[in-house]
Amino acid sequence: MYAVFRTGGKQFRAEPGGRIKVPTLDVEAGDTVTFDDVLLASDGEAVAVGEPTVDGAAVKAEVVGHGREKKIIVFKRKRRKGYRKKQGHRQGFTEIRVDEIVL
């Protein structure tokens, strides 16, 4: 059993018991969150494809915690001009544990 859902402008594949890092959600650790924007769902035999979403399907998950990814370096330069700019970035995420997929 699995489902593909959308949150934060990205798509994620969820399986019961799995952990996923999604873009930062405004919820506390330990809370339950429901994702209703399910694009595709499978119960192991039949696959339901949404047009654009699957009616009545939802992914229920528990928030494990929040964090930030590894730092990436953004470096810009222009040749022969002496222009150099270095910038770092750490993207925030929310880690969730998928409890169940409702079809």
Buried (B, 14 or more C-beta within 10 A) or exposed (E): EBBBBBBEEEEBEBBBEEEBBBEBBEBEEEEEBEBBBBBBBBEEEEEBEBEEBBEEBBBBBBBBEBEEEEEEEEEEEEEEEEEEEEEEEEEEBBBBBBBEBEB
